Amino acid sequence: MMIFADALAKPQLFNQRQLQIVRDIISGGGRISTILTQLGARSEEEAFHYLALTLGMRLLDLSKTEVDQDVLQTFPMKMVHRYGVFPVGYDPDGSLVVATGNPFDLYAIDAISATVKTPVTPVVALPSELAKLIKTYLGVGAETIEGLLAQAGEDGGVEMLEELEWDQSGDAAMAQEASVVRLVNDILTEAIEARASDIHIEAQEHGMKVRYRIDGVLQTQPMPPEINRFQSAIVSRLKIMARLNIAEKRIPQDGRIKLKVQGREIDIRLSIIPMLHGEGIVMRVLDKDRMNFTLKGIGMDADIYDAFGQLIKLPHGIILVTGPTGSGKTTTLYSALNEIKDEATKIITTEDPIEYQLDGINQIQVHTKVGLTFAASLRAILRHDPDVCLIGEIRDFETAENAIQASLTGHIVFSTLHTNDAAGAFTRMIDMGVEPFLVCSTVEGIMAQRLVRRLCKHCAEPYIPDLKDTPKDFPFDKMREEKSEVLRPVGCRECRHTGYSGRVAIYELLIANDEIRQLAGQRSPAHFVKEAARKAGMMTLRENGWRKVLWGTTSIDEIVRMARHD
């Protein structure tokens, strides 16, 4: 078991007054961090270090502690939530070591000892680390299921930004119970704290499964088995929050939830589809406060930033961003618009859906059911005297044709396409039915991109790649020449043991020149266009990925996973 070092500044003991202040704060459910100046400590960790010394107890570093699974399985879980403790193992003398954030609660220690019929040795732990440990081993919402009805007034720091309405049915009544409200809030809050982009709540034969998509990869969240009996209530609660019909369980429904979580406004897009074993829910989490809509802020390489920056300032033409769903296309386009917006420029977008609301930019929400399609809205936009237009996606001939007409009449048009690489965009538009000479004369540049996971800065370790296990196109020569350090993921508490934290884009920027336009106009295959672009200096997705590996940003495995060999 890891104990914090004794040399955290100058070890000191609290006097009687300081000890009483600490006792009152902890017993009242407060945080020591609010009284650090009175305690002469620089951090919460240091304050708990002093407290442990004063009480003659050990301070346990839970982030580096291995929990004995056998102990955990035999320990009564109700004790964990009732007293805010966690069993970590046995001391050499045979006593059970229990971590607590409140070392003054001697009654809890006596009650635990009497229940487990074993002597208990309490050790001090930081409450924040204790809460993380409970979620890791017992699951999100475990505390709620065990005993939240006694805390009906709490809402987990989640505030609805709109008044909710519901009927008086049994489903609605159960969904509005304090325990269910808190349980749903726990699931949402944990997802937001974990930087999840999507929350999947899946109805399975043997119960409910909750998964978060973090950095593009789904991760199953530990959940207590008792959560299964709350499944129907959880679905109903989410339907109420999204203003959906809770009685309708036969057809798909879509809704939107606006929340304020810990002071931040969060927008959640919710989709419900009836499945074999119940209704499946997927929620897209949109957290504008965590987004940085600038080209440098999204991590664009300096040379690509310079070239792309010149493209987006052209007076007219089409600029496309391509890639699969979830590759950051919208973020790149928003960042480009923010880069060029000013008081002298009229910018209008048409999107489906509008993911983020941008100041100084006029945004239109597509409504296909009433005839407001991308093509129809673009025709209307051109009567609003715009300088710059953004079309969420070019999906069909009509939209592509209107985009080309807009560019020919002196507008700069931004849009997205679903293609595997930049060169394929020409072929894709021609396949929609647009004349090749129109495509090659209006498309000025195409940015293909993918998102790869960024290595965790706390645990990534350097290593020398084995030639046999490394892709043939990996630039070993460049690595030796630049004396670059290649890193690989390890996994730690900071990155939830994945080895990665956050994502970064890899780019492939094709700028149309005379040769490329000629090839596109002749309907040449995409690989000929790609070769012409590479001769003109284009770096492919794979090559840009290897550059980020040599920079120590991501791993070889990530590039192999996300970018195909050229």
Buried (B, 14 or more C-beta within 10 A) or exposed (E): BEEBEEEBEEEBEBEEEBBEBBBEBBEEEEEBBEBBEBBBBEBBBBBBBBBBBBBEBBBBBBBEBEBBEEBBEEBEBEBBBBBBBBBBBBBEEEBBBBBBBBBBBEEBBEBBBEEBEBEBBBBBBBBBBBBBBBBBBBBBBBBBBBEBEEBEEEBBEBBBEEEEEBEEEEBBEBBBBBBBBBBBBBBBBBBBEBBBBBBBBBBBEEBBBBBBBBBBEEBEBEBBEBBBEBBBBBBBBBBBBBBBEBEEBEEEBEBBBBBEBEEEBBBBBBBBEBEEBBBBBBBBBBBBEEBEBBBEEBBBBEEBBEBBBEBBEEEBBBBBBBBEEBBBBBBBBBBBBBBBBEEEBBBBBBBBEBBBEBEEBEBBEBEEEEEBBBBBBBBEBBEEEBBBBBBBBBBEBBBBBBBBBBBBEEBBBBBBBBBBBBBBBBBBBBEBEBEBEBBBBBBBBBBBBBBBBBBBEEBBEEEEBEEEEEEEEBBEEEBEEEEBBBBBBBBBBEBBBBBBBBBBBBBBBBBBEEBBBEBBBEEBEBEBBBBBBBEBEBBBBBBBBBBBBBBBBBBBBBBBBBBEEB
